């Protein structure tokens, strides 16, 4: 069966992200975790905090492609020092704008939405074990922490440099 991801469908996921406490919403394209290719759309709004993490416990590359909007990919070393910042987004930002990237499973990283309605297509090899957590960075605040707003402001200041 052909799956169609219409503009209305994409907008609906974005609206759900805007109303979500975490300011993000994902939609699994794959039917189950046993599929050999895990695919999902991830709507991320500005202000959404994705704690820096890596996927070393279940090592698989992660492909991120911008569907809509503009985002910043931020890469860290083992001490939490920023190593790289890459702005990427949809083609409407110009032919020189990167549309995405592939991340090594050993790499600490996060993604920050830079404008409303931003959305990623995420692709990883499967099968996926939901009981095998991603490894959260011990030097970054937990999602529920009062320190998140200060940390996010620091990250966003790097993007604007």
MDAnalysis code that builds the backbone (N, CA, C; Angstrom):
import MDAnalysis as mda
import numpy as np

u = mda.Universe.empty(483, n_residues=161, atom_resindex=np.repeat(np.arange(161), 3), trajectory=True)
u.add_TopologyAttr("name", ["N", "CA", "C"] * 161)
u.add_TopologyAttr("resid", np.arange(1, 162))
u.add_TopologyAttr("resname", ["UNK", "UNK", "UNK", "UNK", "UNK", "UNK", "UNK", "UNK", "UNK", "UNK", "UNK", "UNK", "UNK", "UNK", "UNK", "UNK", "UNK", "UNK", "UNK", "UNK", "UNK", "UNK", "UNK", "UNK", "UNK", "UNK", "UNK", "UNK", "UNK", "UNK", "UNK", "UNK", "UNK", "UNK", "UNK", "UNK", "UNK", "UNK", "UNK", "UNK", "UNK", "UNK", "UNK", "UNK", "UNK", "UNK", "UNK", "UNK", "UNK", "UNK", "UNK", "UNK", "UNK", "UNK", "UNK", "UNK", "UNK", "UNK", "UNK", "UNK", "UNK", "UNK", "UNK", "UNK", "UNK", "UNK", "UNK", "UNK", "UNK", "UNK", "UNK", "UNK", "UNK", "UNK", "UNK", "UNK", "UNK", "UNK", "UNK", "UNK", "UNK", "UNK", "UNK", "UNK", "UNK", "UNK", "UNK", "UNK", "UNK", "UNK", "UNK", "UNK", "UNK", "UNK", "UNK", "UNK", "UNK", "UNK", "UNK", "UNK", "UNK", "UNK", "UNK", "UNK", "UNK", "UNK", "UNK", "UNK", "UNK", "UNK", "UNK", "UNK", "UNK", "UNK", "UNK", "UNK", "UNK", "UNK", "UNK", "UNK", "UNK", "UNK", "UNK", "UNK", "UNK", "UNK", "UNK", "UNK", "UNK", "UNK", "UNK", "UNK", "UNK", "UNK", "UNK", "UNK", "UNK", "UNK", "UNK", "UNK", "UNK", "UNK", "UNK", "UNK", "UNK", "UNK", "UNK", "UNK", "UNK", "UNK", "UNK", "UNK", "UNK", "UNK", "UNK", "UNK", "UNK", "UNK", "UNK", "UNK", "UNK"])
u.atoms.positions = np.array([
    [0.841, -1.181, 0.000],
    [0.000, 0.000, 0.000],
    [0.891, 1.251, 0.000],
    [0.603, 2.157, -0.874],
    [1.348, 3.408, -0.952],
    [0.946, 4.332, 0.187],
    [1.938, 4.925, 0.832],
    [1.685, 5.884, 1.907],
    [1.937, 7.282, 1.354],
    [0.987, 8.155, 1.550],
    [1.084, 9.536, 1.079],
    [1.245, 10.444, 2.291],
    [2.241, 11.310, 2.247],
    [2.483, 12.260, 3.333],
    [2.169, 13.657, 2.804],
    [0.898, 13.973, 2.802],
    [0.414, 15.230, 2.228],
    [0.793, 16.417, 3.112],
    [0.644, 17.612, 2.560],
    [0.889, 18.843, 3.322],
    [-0.038, 18.904, 4.538],
    [-1.291, 18.499, 4.378],
    [-2.232, 18.497, 5.507],
    [-1.794, 17.513, 6.591],
    [-1.311, 16.348, 6.180],
    [-0.837, 15.340, 7.118],
    [0.356, 15.879, 7.918],
    [1.319, 16.483, 7.233],
    [2.506, 17.063, 7.874],
    [2.085, 18.181, 8.831],
    [1.170, 19.039, 8.389],
    [0.694, 20.140, 9.231],
    [0.004, 19.621, 10.487],
    [-0.727, 18.518, 10.368],
    [-1.406, 17.927, 11.521],
    [-0.398, 17.460, 12.574],
    [0.692, 16.837, 12.135],
    [1.724, 16.404, 13.077],
    [2.355, 17.622, 13.750],
    [2.611, 18.680, 12.982],
    [3.182, 19.908, 13.541],
    [2.253, 20.541, 14.569],
    [0.955, 20.547, 14.286],
    [-0.007, 21.113, 15.244],
    [-0.006, 20.325, 16.548],
    [0.112, 19.005, 16.445],
    [0.172, 18.170, 17.650],
    [1.446, 18.483, 18.442],
    [2.546, 18.744, 17.744],
    [3.798, 19.103, 18.430],
    [3.640, 20.415, 19.177],
    [2.996, 21.399, 18.557],
    [2.802, 22.707, 19.191],
    [1.989, 22.586, 20.479],
    [1.062, 21.634, 20.521],
    [0.194, 21.454, 21.684],
    [0.785, 20.501, 22.726],
    [1.859, 19.826, 22.364],
    [2.484, 18.853, 23.245],
    [3.321, 19.547, 24.317],
    [3.325, 18.990, 25.500],
    [4.135, 19.523, 26.604],
    [5.609, 19.573, 26.210],
    [6.083, 18.590, 25.460],
    [7.493, 18.510, 25.057],
    [7.774, 19.270, 23.759],
    [6.741, 19.850, 23.167],
    [6.860, 20.609, 21.906],
    [7.423, 19.768, 20.765],
    [7.077, 18.504, 20.758],
    [7.434, 17.642, 19.640],
    [6.451, 16.483, 19.546],
    [6.386, 15.921, 18.342],
    [5.464, 14.815, 18.082],
    [6.073, 13.955, 16.987],
    [6.099, 12.656, 17.204],
    [6.609, 11.786, 16.145],
    [5.475, 10.938, 15.564],
    [5.721, 10.491, 14.358],
    [4.794, 9.594, 13.674],
    [5.626, 8.471, 13.068],
    [5.403, 7.239, 13.529],
    [6.128, 6.092, 12.971],
    [5.586, 5.738, 11.597],
    [6.476, 5.689, 10.638],
    [6.111, 5.248, 9.292],
    [6.167, 3.723, 9.239],
    [7.138, 3.138, 9.924],
    [7.241, 1.681, 9.963],
    [6.034, 1.114, 10.729],
    [5.685, -0.116, 10.409],
    [4.514, -0.745, 11.022],
    [4.802, -1.301, 12.407],
    [6.058, -1.755, 12.613],
    [6.421, -2.329, 13.909],
    [7.922, -2.258, 14.104],
    [8.358, -2.559, 15.310],
    [9.777, -2.454, 15.652],
    [10.627, -3.567, 15.042],
    [9.995, -4.573, 14.457],
    [10.749, -5.672, 13.856],
    [11.217, -5.360, 12.433],
    [10.669, -4.336, 11.818],
    [11.076, -3.991, 10.449],
    [12.563, -3.678, 10.398],
    [13.188, -4.022, 9.294],
    [14.631, -3.826, 9.155],
    [15.011, -2.377, 8.882],
    [14.036, -1.550, 8.578],
    [14.278, -0.124, 8.377],
    [13.252, 0.657, 9.204],
    [13.732, 1.336, 10.225],
    [12.868, 2.125, 11.099],
    [12.807, 3.551, 10.556],
    [11.591, 4.061, 10.290],
    [11.402, 5.385, 9.693],
    [10.340, 6.130, 10.470],
    [10.614, 7.391, 10.769],
    [9.609, 8.177, 11.454],
    [9.757, 9.645, 11.113],
    [8.640, 10.349, 11.219],
    [8.632, 11.807, 11.100],
    [8.641, 12.364, 12.512],
    [9.434, 13.401, 12.739],
    [9.548, 13.989, 14.066],
    [9.381, 15.496, 13.946],
    [8.227, 15.991, 14.379],
    [7.961, 17.431, 14.384],
    [8.550, 18.010, 15.668],
    [9.362, 19.058, 15.520],
    [10.049, 19.672, 16.658],
    [9.813, 21.170, 16.605],
    [9.305, 21.723, 17.684],
    [9.053, 23.159, 17.763],
    [10.194, 23.866, 18.500],
    [10.405, 25.147, 18.221],
    [11.383, 25.900, 18.997],
    [11.057, 25.800, 20.490],
    [12.083, 25.638, 21.291],
    [11.894, 25.475, 22.728],
    [11.848, 24.029, 23.174],
    [11.716, 23.088, 22.227],
    [11.731, 21.677, 22.583],
    [13.160, 21.279, 22.943],
    [13.308, 20.627, 24.086],
    [14.627, 20.186, 24.544],
    [14.776, 18.698, 24.316],
    [15.698, 18.346, 23.452],
    [16.070, 16.945, 23.243],
    [17.409, 16.781, 23.946],
    [17.395, 16.114, 25.070],
    [18.628, 15.967, 25.841],
    [19.717, 15.355, 24.960],
    [20.906, 15.942, 24.970],
    [22.005, 15.339, 24.199],
    [22.141, 13.860, 24.543],
    [22.409, 13.082, 23.522],
    [22.440, 11.629, 23.666],
    [23.298, 11.026, 22.568],
    [23.494, 9.736, 22.664],
    [24.130, 8.962, 21.602],
    [23.475, 7.587, 21.570],
    [23.793, 6.825, 20.533],
    [23.148, 5.524, 20.340],
    [24.165, 4.384, 20.403],
    [25.157, 4.504, 21.278],
    [26.239, 3.525, 21.369],
    [25.795, 2.185, 21.965],
    [24.718, 2.187, 22.758],
    [24.264, 0.951, 23.385],
    [23.652, -0.015, 22.371],
    [23.082, 0.508, 21.318],
    [22.512, -0.270, 20.218],
    [23.008, 0.399, 18.937],
    [24.286, 0.201, 18.613],
    [24.958, 1.039, 17.607],
    [24.413, 0.913, 16.184],
    [23.780, 2.002, 15.763],
    [23.257, 2.123, 14.396],
    [23.331, 3.586, 13.997],
    [23.763, 3.810, 12.771],
    [23.780, 5.185, 12.280],
    [22.354, 5.726, 12.261],
    [22.253, 7.039, 12.406],
    [20.954, 7.712, 12.397],
    [20.988, 8.761, 11.291],
    [20.059, 8.656, 10.359],
    [19.947, 9.601, 9.250],
    [18.836, 10.595, 9.570],
    [19.166, 11.897, 9.512],
    [18.185, 12.958, 9.746],
    [18.086, 13.813, 8.496],
    [16.896, 13.940, 7.940],
    [16.643, 14.756, 6.755],
    [15.534, 15.747, 7.093],
    [15.762, 17.017, 6.776],
    [14.755, 18.043, 7.021],
    [13.602, 17.884, 6.041],
    [12.406, 17.816, 6.571],
    [11.198, 17.793, 5.752],
    [10.658, 19.214, 5.629],
    [10.667, 19.920, 6.763],
    [10.213, 21.319, 6.822],
    [11.034, 22.055, 7.866],
    [11.136, 23.348, 7.682],
    [11.748, 24.187, 8.691],
    [13.259, 24.234, 8.628],
    [13.827, 24.704, 9.735],
    [15.277, 24.889, 9.861],
    [15.677, 24.488, 11.269],
    [16.762, 23.730, 11.378],
    [17.195, 23.176, 12.653],
    [18.702, 23.307, 12.799],
    [19.171, 23.115, 14.021],
    [20.597, 23.070, 14.301],
    [20.923, 21.705, 14.887],
    [21.925, 21.076, 14.305],
    [22.494, 19.846, 14.843],
    [23.712, 20.278, 15.660],
    [23.785, 19.831, 16.910],
    [24.897, 20.201, 17.789],
    [25.573, 18.920, 18.264],
    [26.884, 18.865, 18.062],
    [27.681, 17.687, 18.402],
    [28.616, 18.033, 19.564],
    [28.797, 17.085, 20.481],
    [29.578, 17.296, 21.687],
    [30.672, 16.242, 21.818],
    [31.709, 16.560, 22.595],
    [32.690, 15.541, 22.956],
    [32.226, 14.875, 24.261],
    [33.026, 13.962, 24.776],
    [32.641, 13.208, 25.970],
    [32.518, 14.071, 27.223],
    [33.092, 15.271, 27.218],
    [33.005, 16.182, 28.367],
    [31.855, 17.177, 28.233],
    [31.118, 17.104, 27.119],
    [29.986, 17.998, 26.915],
    [30.351, 19.300, 26.232],
    [31.577, 19.396, 25.729],
    [31.998, 20.594, 25.006],
    [31.525, 20.501, 23.564],
    [30.974, 21.583, 23.057],
    [30.454, 21.600, 21.688],
    [31.610, 21.451, 20.704],
    [31.480, 20.504, 19.798],
    [32.496, 20.239, 18.781],
    [32.092, 20.755, 17.406],
    [30.788, 20.808, 17.163],
    [30.319, 21.208, 15.839],
    [28.868, 21.665, 15.936],
    [28.531, 22.644, 15.121],
    [27.152, 23.099, 14.972],
    [26.873, 23.160, 13.473],
    [25.842, 22.482, 13.038],
    [25.448, 22.479, 11.634],
    [23.994, 22.923, 11.519],
    [23.767, 23.963, 10.743],
    [22.396, 24.385, 10.460],
    [21.948, 23.615, 9.220],
    [20.753, 23.059, 9.286],
    [20.226, 22.357, 8.117],
    [18.734, 22.601, 8.036],
    [18.197, 22.441, 6.846],
    [16.781, 22.708, 6.685],
    [16.282, 22.383, 5.300],
    [15.045, 22.745, 5.088],
    [14.383, 22.499, 3.808],
    [15.026, 23.358, 2.725],
    [14.895, 22.930, 1.508],
    [15.550, 23.580, 0.366],
    [15.164, 25.047, 0.194],
    [14.030, 25.442, 0.700],
    [13.587, 26.831, 0.498],
    [14.544, 27.844, 1.119],
    [15.490, 27.372, 1.936],
    [16.473, 28.262, 2.545],
    [17.686, 28.471, 1.647],
    [17.644, 27.899, 0.467],
    [18.722, 28.102, -0.494],
    [19.387, 26.804, -0.887],
    [19.983, 26.826, -2.054],
    [20.600, 25.607, -2.584],
    [21.874, 25.237, -1.840],
    [22.429, 26.144, -1.049],
    [23.632, 25.814, -0.290],
    [23.321, 25.273, 1.107],
    [22.065, 25.296, 1.510],
    [21.660, 24.790, 2.830],
    [21.717, 23.264, 2.829],
    [22.391, 22.698, 3.817],
    [22.374, 21.240, 3.981],
    [20.964, 20.809, 4.325],
    [20.548, 19.665, 3.794],
    [19.197, 19.177, 4.089],
    [19.193, 18.128, 5.192],
    [20.369, 17.649, 5.577],
    [20.404, 16.640, 6.617],
    [21.791, 16.118, 6.857],
    [21.851, 15.038, 7.645],
    [23.137, 14.454, 8.010],
    [22.936, 13.044, 8.528],
    [24.035, 12.291, 8.551],
    [24.018, 10.958, 9.134],
    [24.969, 10.961, 10.323],
    [24.512, 10.416, 11.443],
    [25.225, 10.511, 12.704],
    [25.771, 9.142, 13.107],
    [27.041, 9.115, 13.468],
    [27.692, 7.923, 13.985],
    [27.092, 7.599, 15.358],
    [26.860, 6.335, 15.681],
    [26.220, 5.994, 16.956],
    [27.022, 6.394, 18.200],
    [28.323, 6.601, 18.066],
    [29.170, 6.982, 19.198],
    [29.142, 8.483, 19.478],
    [28.466, 9.259, 18.644],
    [28.509, 10.716, 18.710],
    [27.423, 11.285, 19.615],
    [27.837, 12.086, 20.601],
    [26.884, 12.818, 21.436],
    [26.292, 13.938, 20.601],
    [24.968, 14.083, 20.618],
    [24.345, 15.089, 19.764],
    [22.954, 15.469, 20.262],
    [22.475, 16.587, 19.714],
    [21.092, 16.993, 19.883],
    [20.684, 17.773, 18.648],
    [19.392, 18.015, 18.534],
    [18.836, 18.844, 17.458],
    [17.929, 19.879, 18.106],
    [18.039, 21.113, 17.632],
    [17.232, 22.224, 18.125],
    [16.462, 22.812, 16.941],
    [15.154, 22.981, 17.100],
    [14.342, 23.621, 16.056],
    [14.576, 25.128, 16.109],
    [14.767, 25.720, 14.943],
    [15.021, 27.156, 14.862],
    [13.819, 27.944, 14.376],
    [12.794, 27.235, 13.923],
    [11.565, 27.920, 13.527],
    [10.374, 27.002, 13.693],
    [9.179, 27.578, 13.883],
    [7.968, 26.757, 14.053],
    [7.723, 25.871, 12.832],
    [7.168, 24.710, 13.095],
    [6.816, 23.793, 12.020],
    [7.973, 22.965, 11.497],
    [9.092, 22.946, 12.204],
    [10.245, 22.153, 11.752],
    [9.939, 20.666, 11.905],
    [10.416, 19.891, 10.929],
    [10.162, 18.455, 10.951],
    [11.310, 17.700, 10.308],
    [11.643, 16.558, 10.908],
    [12.690, 15.661, 10.424],
    [12.096, 14.351, 9.939],
    [12.764, 13.746, 8.986],
    [12.573, 12.338, 8.677],
    [13.777, 11.647, 9.298],
    [13.537, 10.701, 10.193],
    [14.602, 9.942, 10.837],
    [14.567, 8.512, 10.311],
    [15.748, 7.999, 9.982],
    [15.856, 6.634, 9.466],
    [17.006, 5.935, 10.184],
    [16.733, 4.714, 10.648],
    [17.738, 3.868, 11.295],
    [17.505, 2.428, 10.879],
    [18.566, 1.645, 10.938],
    [18.418, 0.213, 10.699],
    [17.618, -0.403, 11.841],
    [16.827, -1.387, 11.519],
    [16.074, -2.114, 12.525],
    [16.642, -3.510, 12.647],
    [15.981, -4.349, 13.392],
    [14.846, -4.028, 14.237],
    [15.248, -3.126, 15.401],
    [14.241, -2.516, 16.021],
    [14.439, -1.579, 17.116],
    [13.940, -2.207, 18.406],
    [14.740, -2.122, 19.448],
    [14.349, -2.632, 20.757],
    [14.006, -1.438, 21.644],
    [12.718, -1.157, 21.894],
    [12.336, -0.004, 22.704],
    [12.826, -0.094, 24.147],
    [13.224, -1.300, 24.590],
    [13.758, -1.459, 25.942],
    [15.252, -1.153, 26.009],
    [15.875, -0.915, 24.856],
    [17.291, -0.572, 24.795],
    [17.371, 0.950, 24.650],
    [17.547, 1.645, 25.772],
    [17.463, 3.110, 25.720],
    [18.652, 3.746, 25.012],
    [18.389, 4.942, 24.490],
    [19.521, 5.724, 24.019],
    [20.267, 6.194, 25.259],
    [21.529, 6.469, 25.104],
    [22.371, 6.866, 26.227],
    [22.325, 8.385, 26.383],
    [21.697, 8.859, 27.449],
    [21.611, 10.290, 27.714],
    [22.940, 10.801, 28.246],
    [23.301, 12.005, 27.829],
    [24.562, 12.603, 28.258],
    [24.511, 12.928, 29.746],
    [25.465, 12.422, 30.527],
    [25.446, 12.676, 31.967],
    [25.716, 14.139, 32.327],
    [26.303, 14.896, 31.435],
    [26.647, 16.296, 31.677],
    [25.547, 17.262, 31.236],
    [24.476, 16.766, 30.674],
    [23.370, 17.622, 30.222],
    [22.187, 17.469, 31.177],
    [21.438, 18.548, 31.396],
    [20.309, 18.440, 32.328],
    [19.233, 17.473, 31.827],
    [18.572, 16.833, 32.781],
    [17.444, 15.969, 32.448],
    [16.306, 16.826, 31.924],
    [15.420, 16.223, 31.148],
    [14.321, 16.970, 30.526],
    [13.475, 17.747, 31.520],
    [13.253, 17.205, 32.685],
    [12.379, 17.849, 33.664],
    [13.119, 18.839, 34.573],
    [14.402, 19.014, 34.365],
    [15.222, 19.853, 35.238],
    [14.941, 21.348, 35.054],
    [15.095, 22.094, 36.148],
    [14.966, 23.555, 36.094],
    [16.108, 24.185, 35.292],
    [17.182, 23.448, 35.074],
    [18.359, 23.957, 34.362],
    [18.189, 23.961, 32.839],
    [17.124, 23.350, 32.340],
    [16.948, 23.207, 30.897],
    [16.909, 24.558, 30.184],
    [16.181, 25.524, 30.721],
    [16.056, 26.813, 30.017],
    [17.405, 27.515, 29.900],
    [18.238, 27.441, 30.918],
    [19.573, 28.048, 30.858],
    [20.440, 27.306, 29.842],
    [20.387, 25.977, 29.880],
    [21.172, 25.154, 28.955],
    [20.748, 25.410, 27.503],
    [19.434, 25.470, 27.271],
    [18.929, 25.739, 25.919],
    [19.380, 27.117, 25.434],
    [19.381, 28.113, 26.301],
    [19.835, 29.453, 25.932],
    [21.310, 29.411, 25.528],
    [22.106, 28.620, 26.240],
    [23.530, 28.475, 25.889],
    [23.673, 27.840, 24.509],
    [22.900, 26.795, 24.249],
    [22.969, 26.132, 22.949],
    [22.543, 27.067, 21.833],
    [21.454, 27.790, 22.043],
    [20.976, 28.714, 21.010],
    [21.958, 29.848, 20.757],
    [22.715, 30.246, 21.769],
    [23.718, 31.301, 21.560],
    [24.823, 30.824, 20.619],
    [25.102, 29.526, 20.625],
    [26.101, 28.963, 19.712],
    [25.619, 28.967, 18.269],
    [24.329, 28.805, 18.111],
    [23.731, 28.769, 16.773],
    [23.795, 30.130, 16.111],
    [23.636, 31.176, 16.891],
    [23.597, 32.518, 16.326],
    [24.966, 33.112, 16.074],
    [26.029, 32.417, 16.457],
    [27.388, 32.947, 16.248],
    [27.834, 32.790, 14.828],
])
